[in-house]
Amino acid sequence: MCKQALINRVPARNITVFPGLLAVYSVALLAGALLPLAFAPLGWYWLAVLSPAALFLLAAHLPKRQALWTSYFFGLGYFGVGVSWVFISISRYGSGPALAMFLTAAFVALLALFPWSAIFLVRTLCSRTGGFALWLGLPAAWVLSEWVRLWFLTGFPWLFLGYSQIGTPLAAIAPVFGVLGVSFVVAVMAGALAWTMLRFSLWRLAITSGALVALLLGTSLLDREWTEPVAKPLSVALVQGNMKQDRKWKPEALAFTLRRYRALTQPYAGTDLIVWPETAVPAWFGQASEYLDRFQTRLGARGSTLILGIPVRTDQGQAYNAAVSLARPRRFYYKRHLVPFGEYVPLRGLVGPWLNILGAPVEDFSAGQRPRLLYASGVPIGALICFDVAFGAEVADLLPAAQLLVNLSNDAWFGDSLGPHQHLQIAQMRAIETGRPLLRSTNTGLTAMIDHNGQALARAPQFESTVLPAEVTPRTGTTPYVRWRDKPVLAFIGIALSMLVWAGKRQRDSSR
């Protein structure tokens, strides 16, 4: 009797609420999982609008608690697919598949909090998600979460919406407002679409269509040459050694590595600039300097300058992941943005017992403290090592002095996954933001010649020992982004969220 009475007291709507929420969370998970397809290598850029639009629509329609869970499931799909390549590096070269799965899942679970935080912020500031919240509030909160990812826990600025728009008209925004500016416009388009579908009518469709046409017309006004050629073109040879990561650092592999790079390079003696990838020589510079100096002497007699990646230990005992220009006087660039647990261990004293399990480095690299230019044929070159290229404001530190950018990387850690393709796309965005051509030399690919408009004019095939010859024209001048960095976008985010606070206050006042 008591049991029957208890059953009778359960509201009928609760019988269907769980299947309904499960369907909603599944849709959110799927929408998030589709978003990485907007990026390289597929480049279905329109998904960068449709996928967030689905999230914004659900977030506006659902109660706050359900909206937050929906955004978290969206984030799980988004990063679960988008950064799945992290599993490869940990599994193959670190801890094995079981622990790699756990660590990757934990990483994805952490990253999923960023879409969640965007929805949480907007729904907290303004309980009813209407037109203003969809058009500006949610886009501002989304881009704010991307900006936080630039520095939170040393930074992981991967899969920003703006990266998906390389090769589209929206890329013209990047030299002025950077990748975050492109992300903002994409998010606004997503919010406008969500607003239209929330209560669909021809009137809403007309407003949205008119606004988007005006937005695209405004974007076209930014499509101009912000920099100009300077000096004569340089002949370039980008060397891709294709050294297997599991053999590369074995002492017995050093001689083989040097022979391969020498054999690949010698036919291109006389080329103005020859570039080897990150840690191309798996030895301390002091151990290999004599050999490298002799090789540079032979190249220099033909007018060539060799730039390569190699670890460097200073007289003070500090270790750096470095790029070295071997032409006299030798110049060094030290990597500024290190990879946690790959190049250094945060809080090493606390996590020391776990280091062997995690496959962490035995010795920490130090981070370079300031940008340093390298030179070839009198041309000032901005060097970027691997992860450095993901931070636009730090790349801008090399400007306007640098007339050419060079990115040395080793993506062998991530195999045939999405990671190397996403990395190349990020490098393309840096070329657009700075108005500089960018040369990319990698161990296993993707080695590429990128022009100042972000177009990959030539690419070497992955997983082949080869050389990519190219010709590049140095450029001078300063884009608005180099001058202002992310300040205009952050200011606009601040204004949008302040207006959202005002709108939320009006909502609360009217409900009293």
C-alpha positions in Angstrom: 0.0 0.0 0.0 2.7 2.5 1.0 4.7 1.4 -2.1 1.7 2.1 -4.4 1.1 5.4 -2.7 4.7 6.4 -3.3 4.4 5.4 -7.0 1.2 7.5 -7.3 3.0 10.6 -6.0 5.7 10.6 -8.7 4.8 13.1 -11.4 4.0 11.6 -14.8 6.4 13.9 -16.6 9.4 12.2 -14.7 8.6 9.0 -16.5 9.8 10.5 -19.8 12.3 13.0 -18.6 15.3 10.7 -18.5 14.9 9.3 -22.1 14.4 12.9 -23.2 17.5 14.2 -21.5 19.5 11.2 -22.8 18.5 12.1 -26.3 19.4 15.8 -25.8 22.8 14.8 -24.3 23.4 12.4 -27.2 22.7 15.2 -29.7 25.1 17.5 -27.9 27.8 14.8 -27.8 27.3 14.3 -31.6 27.3 18.0 -32.4 30.6 18.4 -30.4 32.1 15.3 -32.1 31.3 16.8 -35.5 33.0 20.1 -34.8 36.6 18.9 -35.3 35.7 18.0 -38.9 35.6 21.7 -39.5 39.4 21.8 -39.1 42.2 20.2 -41.1 42.5 17.7 -42.7 38.8 17.6 -43.8 38.2 21.4 -43.5 34.4 21.3 -43.5 34.4 24.9 -42.3 30.6 25.3 -42.2 30.5 22.9 -39.3 32.2 25.6 -37.2 28.9 27.5 -37.5 26.4 24.7 -37.4 27.9 22.7 -34.5 28.1 25.7 -32.0 24.7 26.8 -33.2 23.2 23.5 -32.1 24.8 24.0 -28.6 23.6 27.6 -28.4 20.1 26.5 -29.4 20.0 23.7 -26.8 21.4 26.0 -24.1 18.7 28.6 -24.8 15.9 26.1 -24.8 16.8 24.1 -21.7 16.7 24.9 -17.9 20.1 26.0 -16.6 21.1 22.7 -15.0 20.3 20.7 -18.1 21.9 23.3 -20.3 25.2 23.0 -18.4 25.2 19.2 -18.7 24.4 19.6 -22.4 27.4 21.9 -22.8 29.7 19.5 -21.0 28.7 16.6 -23.2 29.3 18.8 -26.2 32.8 19.5 -24.9 33.4 15.8 -24.4 32.6 15.2 -28.1 34.5 18.2 -29.3 37.8 17.4 -27.6 37.3 13.7 -27.4 37.6 13.6 -31.2 39.7 16.8 -31.7 42.6 15.9 -29.4 42.4 12.2 -29.7 46.0 12.3 -31.0 47.3 12.9 -27.5 46.6 9.2 -26.8 49.0 8.2 -29.6 52.0 10.0 -28.1 51.4 8.7 -24.5 50.6 5.2 -25.6 53.5 4.6 -28.1 56.3 6.6 -26.4 55.3 6.8 -22.7 53.0 4.8 -20.5 51.3 2.2 -22.6 47.6 2.0 -23.8 45.9 1.6 -20.4 47.4 4.6 -18.7 47.3 6.6 -21.9 43.6 6.0 -22.2 43.1 7.3 -18.6 45.3 10.3 -19.1 43.7 11.2 -22.4 40.2 10.9 -20.9 41.2 13.1 -18.0 42.6 15.7 -20.4 39.4 15.6 -22.5 37.3 15.9 -19.3 39.2 19.0 -18.3 39.0 20.6 -21.7 35.2 20.0 -21.8 34.9 22.5 -19.0 35.6 25.3 -21.4 32.3 25.1 -23.4 30.6 24.4 -20.0 32.1 27.6 -18.6 30.8 29.7 -21.5 27.2 28.5 -21.0 27.6 28.8 -17.2 28.7 32.4 -17.5 25.9 33.5 -19.8 23.1 31.7 -17.9 24.4 33.1 -14.6 24.5 36.7 -15.9 21.2 36.4 -17.8 18.7 33.7 -16.8 16.6 34.0 -20.0 18.6 33.4 -23.1 17.0 35.7 -25.6 18.2 37.6 -28.7 21.0 39.6 -27.1 22.5 36.6 -25.3 22.5 34.5 -28.5 23.8 37.2 -30.8 26.5 38.6 -28.5 26.5 37.1 -25.0 27.3 33.4 -25.9 29.8 34.4 -28.7 31.6 36.7 -26.2 31.7 34.0 -23.5 32.8 31.3 -26.0 35.8 33.5 -27.3 36.6 34.4 -23.7 37.0 30.7 -22.9 39.3 30.3 -26.0 41.4 33.2 -24.7 41.7 31.6 -21.2 43.0 28.5 -22.9 45.9 30.5 -24.2 47.4 30.7 -20.7 45.5 28.4 -18.3 47.9 25.6 -17.1 50.6 27.1 -19.5 48.1 27.1 -22.4 46.6 24.8 -24.9 45.2 27.0 -27.7 44.0 24.2 -30.0 40.9 24.0 -32.1 39.9 27.7 -31.8 36.9 28.2 -34.1 38.9 30.8 -36.2 41.4 28.2 -37.4 38.7 26.5 -39.4 38.2 29.5 -41.6 41.6 29.6 -43.4 40.8 29.7 -47.1 37.4 31.4 -46.5 36.5 35.1 -46.7 36.5 35.3 -42.9 40.3 34.8 -42.9 40.6 38.5 -43.9 39.7 39.3 -40.3 42.9 37.7 -38.9 45.5 40.3 -39.9 43.3 42.9 -38.0 41.9 41.0 -35.0 43.8 37.7 -35.0 42.3 34.2 -34.7 40.2 35.2 -31.7 38.5 37.9 -33.9 37.7 35.2 -36.5 36.4 33.0 -33.8 34.1 35.8 -32.6 32.6 36.3 -36.0 32.0 32.6 -36.4 30.4 32.4 -33.0 28.2 35.4 -33.8 27.0 33.6 -37.0 26.3 30.5 -34.8 24.3 32.6 -32.3 22.3 34.2 -35.1 21.4 30.9 -36.6 20.4 29.6 -33.1 18.2 32.7 -32.6 16.5 32.1 -35.9 15.8 28.5 -35.2 14.7 29.1 -31.6 11.4 30.6 -32.8 11.5 30.3 -36.5 9.7 32.9 -38.6 10.3 34.6 -42.0 10.9 37.9 -40.1 13.7 36.4 -38.0 15.2 34.7 -41.1 15.2 38.0 -43.0 17.0 39.8 -40.1 19.6 37.1 -39.8 20.2 37.0 -43.5 20.6 40.8 -43.7 23.0 40.9 -40.8 25.1 38.1 -42.2 25.3 39.8 -45.6 26.3 43.0 -43.9 28.9 41.1 -41.9 30.5 39.5 -45.0 30.5 42.8 -46.8 32.3 44.4 -43.9 34.8 41.6 -43.8 35.6 42.1 -47.5 36.7 45.7 -46.7 39.5 44.2 -44.6 40.8 42.1 -47.5 43.9 44.0 -48.5 47.7 43.6 -48.5 49.0 44.8 -45.1 52.7 44.0 -45.8 54.9 44.4 -48.8 57.8 42.5 -50.3 61.3 43.5 -49.4 64.6 42.3 -50.8 64.9 39.6 -53.4 63.4 36.1 -53.2 65.4 33.5 -51.3 65.9 29.9 -52.5 65.0 27.5 -49.7 65.3 23.8 -49.0 63.2 22.3 -46.2 64.6 18.9 -45.1 62.3 16.2 -43.8 64.5 13.5 -42.3 61.6 11.1 -41.3 63.5 9.6 -38.3 61.5 7.1 -36.3 60.7 8.5 -32.9 61.4 5.3 -31.0 64.9 5.1 -32.5 65.8 8.8 -32.7 67.3 9.3 -29.3 69.2 6.0 -29.1 73.0 6.8 -29.0 73.7 4.3 -31.8 71.3 6.2 -34.1 73.2 9.5 -34.0 75.7 8.6 -36.8 72.9 7.3 -39.0 70.8 10.5 -38.4 73.7 12.7 -39.4 74.4 10.7 -42.5 70.8 10.9 -43.6 70.5 14.7 -43.1 73.9 15.2 -44.9 72.8 13.1 -47.8 69.5 14.9 -48.1 71.1 18.3 -47.9 74.2 18.1 -50.1 72.3 18.2 -53.4 71.0 21.6 -52.3 74.3 23.2 -51.5 74.1 26.7 -53.0 70.5 27.2 -51.8 70.2 30.4 -49.8 68.5 28.8 -46.7 68.5 25.2 -45.7 66.3 24.2 -42.7 66.3 21.0 -40.6 63.5 20.3 -38.2 63.2 20.4 -34.4 65.9 18.4 -32.6 67.1 17.1 -36.0 70.4 16.3 -34.3 69.7 14.2 -31.2 72.7 15.3 -29.3 73.8 18.3 -27.3 75.1 21.1 -29.5 78.5 21.0 -27.7 78.9 17.4 -28.7 78.0 18.0 -32.4 79.3 21.5 -32.9 82.6 20.5 -34.5 80.9 18.3 -37.1 78.2 20.9 -37.8 80.7 23.7 -38.2 82.6 21.7 -40.8 79.4 21.0 -42.7 78.4 24.7 -42.5 81.8 25.7 -43.9 81.2 23.5 -47.0 77.7 24.9 -47.4 78.8 28.5 -46.7 81.4 28.2 -49.5 78.4 27.8 -51.8 76.4 30.7 -50.2 74.1 28.5 -48.0 73.0 29.0 -44.4 71.9 26.0 -42.4 69.3 26.5 -39.6 68.5 23.4 -37.5 66.9 22.3 -34.3 69.2 20.9 -31.6 69.3 20.8 -27.7 71.7 23.3 -26.2 73.3 23.3 -22.7 74.8 26.6 -21.6 77.8 27.2 -19.5 75.5 27.9 -16.6 74.0 24.4 -16.9 70.7 25.4 -18.4 69.2 23.2 -21.1 67.2 24.6 -24.0 65.3 23.3 -27.0 67.0 25.5 -29.6 67.1 26.6 -33.2 70.6 27.5 -34.4 71.7 29.5 -37.4 75.2 28.1 -38.2 76.5 30.9 -40.4 79.0 33.1 -38.6 78.3 34.7 -36.2 76.2 31.8 -34.9 72.8 32.8 -33.5 70.5 30.8 -31.2 66.8 30.9 -30.5 65.5 29.1 -27.4 62.0 27.7 -27.4 59.8 30.0 -25.3 56.7 27.8 -24.8 57.5 24.4 -23.5 55.2 21.4 -23.4 54.3 20.3 -19.9 55.5 16.7 -19.1 57.1 16.6 -22.6 59.9 19.2 -22.0 59.5 20.0 -18.4 57.7 18.7 -15.4 55.6 21.1 -13.3 56.0 20.6 -9.6 58.7 18.0 -10.2 59.3 17.7 -6.5 55.7 16.6 -5.8 55.2 14.3 -8.7 58.7 12.8 -8.8 57.7 9.2 -8.0 55.3 9.1 -11.0 57.7 10.4 -13.6 58.9 7.0 -14.8 55.3 5.8 -15.1 54.3 8.9 -17.1 57.3 8.7 -19.4 58.3 12.2 -18.4 61.7 13.7 -19.3 64.5 13.0 -16.8 65.8 16.6 -17.1 63.8 19.8 -17.6 64.4 22.2 -20.4 64.4 25.9 -19.6 62.1 28.3 -21.5 63.6 31.1 -23.6 62.9 34.5 -22.1 62.9 36.7 -25.1 62.5 36.5 -28.9 65.7 36.2 -30.8 66.2 36.6 -34.6 68.2 34.3 -36.8 69.7 35.4 -40.1 70.2 34.0 -43.6 71.6 36.0 -46.5 71.1 39.1 -44.4 67.4 38.4 -43.9 66.1 38.6 -40.3 64.2 35.4 -39.5 61.7 34.7 -36.7 62.2 31.2 -35.5 59.4 29.2 -33.8 59.9 25.7 -32.4 56.9 23.4 -32.5 54.4 24.6 -29.8 55.6 28.2 -30.1 53.6 28.7 -33.2 50.3 28.2 -31.4 50.6 31.5 -29.5 49.9 34.4 -31.8 50.8 37.2 -29.4 54.1 35.6 -28.7 54.8 35.2 -32.4 54.0 38.9 -32.8 56.9 39.7 -30.5 59.2 38.8 -33.4 57.6 41.5 -35.5 58.1 43.8 -37.3 61.8 43.0 -37.4 61.4 39.5 -38.8 60.8 39.4 -42.5 60.3 35.7 -42.6 59.1 33.0 -40.1 60.5 29.5 -39.8 58.7 26.8 -37.8 60.8 23.8 -36.8 58.7 20.9 -35.5 58.6 17.2 -34.8 55.1 15.7 -35.0 56.3 12.1 -35.2 54.9 11.8 -31.7 51.4 11.8 -33.1 51.7 9.4 -36.0 49.1 9.5 -38.8 46.5 11.4 -36.8 44.6 14.7 -36.8 47.4 16.4 -34.8 50.0 17.2 -37.5 47.2 18.6 -39.8 45.8 20.8 -37.1 49.4 22.0 -36.3 49.9 23.0 -39.9 46.6 24.9 -39.9 47.7 26.8 -36.8 51.0 27.8 -38.6 48.9 29.0 -41.5 47.0 31.3 -39.2 50.3 32.8 -37.9 51.3 33.7 -41.4 48.0 35.5 -42.0 48.1 37.4 -38.7 51.7 38.6 -39.3 51.6 39.1 -43.0 54.8 37.0 -43.3 55.6 33.8 -45.3 56.3 30.9 -43.0 58.6 27.9 -43.7 57.8 24.7 -41.9 60.3 22.0 -41.5 59.2 18.8 -39.7 60.7 15.4 -39.0 57.8 13.3 -40.5 55.6 16.0 -41.9 53.8 18.1 -42.6 56.6 20.1 -44.1 55.3 23.1 -46.0 55.9 26.5 -47.7 53.2 28.9 -46.5 52.7 32.3 -48.1 51.8 35.5 -46.3 48.1 34.8 -47.0 48.2 31.5 -45.2 48.1 29.3 -48.3 50.2 26.2 -48.3 51.9 26.7 -51.7 53.8 23.4 -51.4 53.8 20.4 -49.1 56.0 17.4 -48.7 54.3 14.0 -48.3 54.2 12.6 -44.8 56.5 9.8 -43.6 59.1 10.2 -46.4 62.7 11.2 -46.3 62.6 14.1 -48.7 63.5 17.8 -49.3 60.9 20.4 -50.2 62.6 23.1 -52.4 60.9 26.5 -52.5 61.3 30.2 -53.2 60.2 32.7 -50.6 60.1 36.5 -50.7 60.7 38.3 -47.4 58.2 40.9 -46.4 58.1 44.0 -44.3 55.4 46.1 -42.6 53.1 45.7 -39.7 49.5 44.3 -39.6 47.0 45.8 -37.1 47.1 42.5 -35.2 50.9 42.7 -34.6 50.3 46.2 -33.3 47.3 45.6 -31.1 47.5 41.8 -30.4 44.2 40.6 -28.7 43.3 43.9 -27.0 40.5 44.9 -29.3 38.8 41.5 -29.1 39.1 41.4 -25.3 37.7 44.9 -25.1 34.7 43.9 -27.2 34.2 40.8 -25.0 34.2 43.1 -21.9 31.6 45.4 -23.5 29.3 42.5 -24.6 29.4 40.8 -21.2 28.8 44.1 -19.4 25.7 44.6 -21.5 24.6 41.1 -20.7 25.0 41.9 -17.0 22.7 45.0 -17.5 20.2 42.8 -19.4 20.2 40.3 -16.6 19.6 43.0 -14.1 16.6 44.3 -16.1 15.2 40.7 -16.2 15.4 40.4 -12.4 13.9 43.8 -11.8 11.0 43.0 -14.1 10.3 39.7 -12.4 9.9 41.3 -9.0 
